[in-house]
């Protein structure tokens, strides 16, 4: 039996990171979790780290502010996965990964690096609007550094995190579905792709030792979850046995209201605009430089939109 890679996860106590740790352990990888010495009295994160340890993970102290600690951590493993936040409403730290790239290059032992992407493929967003394009631009800076350093990679494009999009029926600023009213963005007919966060982690870990995903982008596009906002609303209406009142927001109204928000909110709303008004997630073909996760791993039973939304009943 082929040995599974040793995996280091940075950002392991975050929204996606904790799921990556669980999936890595569940798939039998020797799993290392980087934690900051300056964690202080953040008791929830400490207890999460201890729970990882109880499940068999190795806790490794290190910091992006301490280059040698990063090098030492990287030398323990074969694969590095970074899950630090790239969302401005939480914390945007994408360019911190340049320090990790430097450490991986110096260590010289890593067989694959998966940087913090997990959303819209930044390579497809060269025409994105300001200010939201900063997310894609920063991710492309990291990609260039990885490739210039000759580091083997897999980029993961996981599209829309279900909790953020399905929970609010695709409405920005909502994470619990209403039983009364929904605002339809534009025509509500543009398709998007919704993925359960645990499924994102499962597919990501499946890819780390797969030669088919080496130096490629892994697109997570579950076919039954490629739906429009109106189709998502219809699923919810079926589940609750009630039709919601609907109003519509035009693209002009959306952009005008967006400009009234602070910078972090504007970044996120720009992403919503490209997804919900332009359908950016489904306007391209997966070419030779990419692979689609549900085709590579057909035995994985992914969570459908309807199954995901039942949790809100």
C-alpha positions as CSV (number, residue, x, y, z in Angstrom):
1,X,0.0,0.0,0.0
2,X,1.4,3.4,-1.0
3,X,2.3,5.7,1.9
4,X,0.1,8.7,2.4
5,X,1.8,12.1,2.5
6,X,2.5,13.9,5.7
7,X,0.3,17.1,5.7
8,X,0.9,20.4,7.4
9,X,-2.1,22.7,7.7
10,X,-1.7,26.4,8.4
11,X,-4.9,28.3,9.5
12,X,-6.1,25.0,11.0
13,X,-8.5,26.6,13.5
14,X,-10.3,28.7,10.9
15,X,-13.6,28.2,9.2
16,X,-12.3,25.9,6.5
17,X,-9.0,25.0,8.2
18,X,-10.7,22.9,11.0
19,X,-12.5,20.9,8.3
20,X,-9.2,20.3,6.4
21,X,-7.7,19.0,9.7
22,X,-10.6,16.6,10.2
23,X,-10.5,15.4,6.6
24,X,-6.8,14.9,6.6
25,X,-7.0,12.8,9.7
26,X,-10.0,11.0,8.4
27,X,-8.2,10.0,5.2
28,X,-5.3,8.6,7.2
29,X,-2.7,11.3,6.7
30,X,-0.1,12.1,9.3
31,X,-1.4,15.6,10.0
32,X,0.5,18.5,11.5
33,X,-1.2,21.8,12.5
34,X,0.7,25.0,12.8
35,X,-0.2,27.3,15.7
36,X,1.1,30.7,16.7
37,X,3.0,31.1,19.9
38,X,1.1,34.4,20.3
39,X,-2.2,32.7,20.5
40,X,-2.6,34.3,24.0
41,X,-5.8,33.6,25.9
42,X,-7.9,32.6,22.8
43,X,-9.3,29.7,24.8
44,X,-11.6,28.5,21.9
45,X,-8.7,28.0,19.6
46,X,-6.5,26.4,22.3
47,X,-9.3,23.9,23.0
48,X,-9.7,23.2,19.3
49,X,-6.0,22.5,18.9
50,X,-6.1,20.2,21.9
51,X,-9.1,18.3,20.3
52,X,-7.0,17.9,17.1
53,X,-4.2,16.5,19.3
54,X,-6.6,14.0,20.9
55,X,-7.6,12.9,17.4
56,X,-4.0,12.2,16.5
57,X,-2.8,15.5,15.0
58,X,0.7,16.9,15.7
59,X,0.7,20.5,17.0
60,X,3.7,22.5,15.6
61,X,4.5,25.9,17.0
62,X,5.4,28.5,14.3
63,X,4.7,31.9,13.1
64,X,4.6,33.8,9.8
65,X,6.7,36.4,11.7
66,X,9.4,33.8,12.4
67,X,11.0,32.5,9.1
68,X,13.0,29.7,10.8
69,X,10.0,28.4,12.6
70,X,8.1,28.1,9.3
71,X,11.1,26.3,7.7
72,X,11.3,23.9,10.6
73,X,7.6,23.1,10.3
74,X,7.7,22.6,6.6
75,X,10.6,20.2,6.9
76,X,8.4,17.8,8.9
77,X,6.0,17.1,6.0
78,X,5.5,16.3,2.3
79,X,2.5,18.6,1.6
80,X,1.6,22.0,2.9
81,X,-2.0,23.4,2.8
82,X,-2.6,27.0,3.7
83,X,-6.1,28.0,4.9
84,X,-5.5,31.5,6.2
85,X,-8.4,33.9,5.6
86,X,-8.7,35.8,2.4
87,X,-12.1,37.3,3.2
88,X,-12.0,41.0,4.1
89,X,-14.9,40.9,6.5
90,X,-12.9,38.5,8.6
91,X,-9.2,39.2,7.8
92,X,-7.4,39.4,4.5
93,X,-4.0,37.8,4.8
94,X,-3.4,36.3,1.4
95,X,0.0,38.0,0.8
96,X,1.3,36.6,4.1
97,X,1.7,33.4,2.2
98,X,4.7,34.8,0.4
99,X,6.6,34.1,3.6
100,X,5.4,30.5,3.5
101,X,6.4,30.2,-0.1
102,X,9.9,31.4,0.9
103,X,10.0,28.8,3.7
104,X,8.9,26.0,1.3
105,X,11.6,27.0,-1.2
106,X,14.3,27.1,1.5
107,X,13.3,23.8,3.0
108,X,13.3,22.1,-0.4
109,X,11.4,19.0,0.6
110,X,7.8,19.8,-0.1
111,X,6.1,17.6,-2.8
112,X,3.1,19.9,-3.1
113,X,1.7,23.2,-1.9
114,X,-2.0,24.1,-1.8
115,X,-2.3,27.9,-1.1
116,X,-5.3,29.6,0.4
117,X,-7.7,29.9,-2.6
118,X,-10.9,27.8,-2.3
119,X,-13.2,30.3,-3.9
120,X,-13.5,31.8,-7.4
121,X,-10.6,30.9,-9.7
122,X,-8.5,34.2,-9.7
123,X,-7.1,33.3,-13.1
124,X,-10.6,33.7,-14.6
125,X,-11.2,37.1,-12.9
126,X,-8.8,39.4,-14.7
127,X,-11.7,41.8,-15.5
128,X,-13.1,41.9,-12.0
129,X,-14.2,45.3,-10.6
130,X,-12.6,47.3,-7.9
131,X,-12.4,47.0,-5.0
132,X,-13.2,43.3,-5.0
133,X,-10.4,42.4,-7.6
134,X,-7.8,42.9,-4.8
135,X,-8.6,39.3,-3.6
136,X,-7.9,37.9,-7.1
137,X,-4.9,40.0,-7.7
138,X,-3.3,39.0,-4.4
139,X,-3.9,35.3,-5.1
140,X,-2.3,35.7,-8.5
141,X,0.8,37.3,-6.8
142,X,1.1,34.2,-4.6
143,X,0.6,31.9,-7.6
144,X,3.4,33.7,-9.5
145,X,5.7,33.3,-6.5
146,X,4.9,29.6,-6.2
147,X,5.6,29.0,-9.9
148,X,8.7,31.2,-10.0
149,X,10.1,29.1,-7.1
150,X,9.4,25.9,-8.9
151,X,7.2,24.6,-6.1
152,X,4.8,21.8,-7.1
153,X,1.2,23.0,-6.5
154,X,-2.5,22.3,-6.6
155,X,-4.9,25.3,-6.7
156,X,-8.4,24.6,-5.4
157,X,-11.4,26.5,-6.8
158,X,-14.3,25.6,-4.5
159,X,-16.7,28.3,-5.7
160,X,-19.5,29.3,-3.2
161,X,-19.2,28.2,0.4
162,X,-22.7,26.8,1.1
163,X,-23.0,28.4,4.5
164,X,-22.5,31.9,3.2
165,X,-24.7,31.6,0.1
166,X,-27.3,29.0,0.7
167,X,-27.9,30.1,4.3
168,X,-29.1,33.5,3.1
169,X,-30.7,32.3,-0.1
170,X,-27.9,34.0,-2.0
171,X,-28.6,37.4,-0.4
172,X,-25.5,39.2,0.9
173,X,-25.6,39.9,4.7
174,X,-27.9,37.0,5.4
175,X,-26.9,33.6,6.7
176,X,-30.2,32.1,7.9
177,X,-32.9,31.6,5.2
178,X,-36.1,33.7,5.6
179,X,-39.5,32.1,5.7
180,X,-41.2,35.3,4.5
181,X,-39.3,37.3,1.9
182,X,-36.3,37.1,-0.5
183,X,-34.7,39.7,-2.7
184,X,-33.9,38.4,-6.1
185,X,-30.6,39.6,-7.5
186,X,-31.1,40.7,-11.1
187,X,-33.1,38.1,-13.0
188,X,-32.1,35.4,-10.4
189,X,-31.4,33.1,-13.3
190,X,-27.6,33.2,-13.4
191,X,-26.1,29.9,-12.3
192,X,-23.7,29.5,-9.4
193,X,-22.0,26.6,-7.8
194,X,-22.6,25.8,-4.1
195,X,-20.4,23.4,-2.1
196,X,-20.7,22.1,1.4
197,X,-17.6,23.2,3.4
198,X,-16.9,19.6,4.6
199,X,-17.0,18.4,1.0
200,X,-14.5,21.1,0.0
201,X,-12.2,19.7,2.7
202,X,-12.8,16.1,1.6
203,X,-12.0,16.8,-2.1
204,X,-9.0,18.9,-1.2
205,X,-7.4,16.1,0.8
206,X,-8.3,13.6,-1.9
207,X,-6.2,15.7,-4.3
208,X,-2.9,16.0,-2.3
209,X,-1.5,12.7,-3.4
210,X,-3.2,12.5,-6.7
211,X,-0.8,12.8,-9.7
212,X,-3.8,14.0,-11.9
213,X,-4.0,17.2,-9.8
214,X,-0.3,18.0,-9.7
215,X,0.4,21.6,-11.1
216,X,-3.3,21.9,-11.9
217,X,-6.4,23.7,-10.6
218,X,-9.0,21.4,-8.9
219,X,-12.5,22.8,-9.6
220,X,-15.2,21.6,-7.2
221,X,-18.3,21.7,-9.3
222,X,-20.9,19.2,-8.0
223,X,-23.3,18.9,-11.0
224,X,-26.5,18.8,-8.9
225,X,-25.4,22.0,-7.1
226,X,-25.1,24.2,-10.2
227,X,-28.2,26.3,-9.7
228,X,-29.6,29.7,-10.0
229,X,-30.8,31.8,-7.1
230,X,-34.4,31.2,-8.2
231,X,-33.8,27.5,-8.1
232,X,-32.2,27.7,-4.6
233,X,-35.3,29.6,-3.5
234,X,-37.6,27.0,-5.0
235,X,-35.8,24.3,-3.1
236,X,-36.3,26.2,0.2
237,X,-40.0,26.9,-0.6
238,X,-40.5,23.2,-1.2
239,X,-38.9,22.3,2.1
240,X,-41.0,24.8,4.1
241,X,-44.2,24.3,2.1
242,X,-44.6,28.0,1.5
243,X,-44.0,30.5,-1.3
244,X,-41.9,33.5,-0.3
245,X,-42.7,37.1,-1.1
246,X,-40.2,38.3,-3.7
247,X,-38.7,41.6,-4.7
248,X,-36.0,42.3,-7.1
249,X,-32.7,44.3,-7.0
250,X,-31.4,45.5,-10.3
251,X,-27.6,45.6,-11.0
252,X,-27.7,49.4,-10.9
253,X,-29.4,49.4,-7.5
254,X,-27.0,46.8,-6.2
255,X,-23.9,48.8,-7.3
256,X,-25.3,52.0,-5.9
257,X,-26.0,50.5,-2.5
258,X,-22.6,48.8,-2.5
259,X,-20.8,52.1,-2.7
260,X,-22.4,53.2,0.5
261,X,-20.7,50.4,2.5
262,X,-17.2,50.3,4.0
263,X,-14.3,48.9,2.1
264,X,-14.4,45.4,3.5
265,X,-18.1,45.1,2.7
266,X,-17.6,46.5,-0.8
267,X,-15.0,43.8,-1.5
268,X,-17.4,41.0,-0.6
269,X,-20.3,42.6,-2.5
270,X,-18.2,42.9,-5.6
271,X,-17.7,39.2,-5.5
272,X,-21.5,38.7,-5.1
273,X,-22.1,40.9,-8.1
274,X,-19.8,38.8,-10.4
275,X,-21.4,35.6,-9.2
276,X,-25.1,36.5,-9.0
277,X,-25.4,39.2,-11.7
278,X,-22.8,38.0,-14.2
279,X,-22.7,34.2,-13.6
280,X,-18.9,34.2,-13.6
281,X,-18.6,30.7,-12.1
282,X,-20.2,29.0,-15.1
283,X,-19.0,31.0,-18.1
284,X,-15.9,28.9,-18.8
285,X,-14.8,25.4,-19.6
286,X,-12.4,23.4,-17.4
287,X,-9.5,23.0,-19.8
288,X,-6.3,20.9,-19.8
289,X,-4.9,23.0,-16.8
290,X,-7.7,21.9,-14.6
291,X,-9.6,18.9,-13.3
292,X,-13.2,18.6,-11.9
293,X,-13.4,17.0,-8.5
294,X,-16.7,15.1,-8.8
295,X,-15.4,13.4,-12.0
296,X,-12.0,12.5,-10.4
297,X,-13.7,11.1,-7.3
298,X,-17.1,9.8,-8.3
299,X,-17.3,7.6,-5.2
300,X,-17.5,10.7,-2.9
301,X,-21.2,11.3,-2.0
302,X,-21.3,15.1,-2.0
303,X,-24.0,17.1,-0.1
304,X,-26.7,18.4,-2.4
305,X,-28.2,21.9,-2.0
306,X,-31.5,20.3,-0.7
307,X,-29.7,18.2,1.8
308,X,-27.7,21.1,3.0
309,X,-30.7,23.4,3.4
310,X,-32.6,20.8,5.5
311,X,-30.4,21.8,8.5
312,X,-32.3,25.1,8.6
313,X,-35.7,23.6,9.1
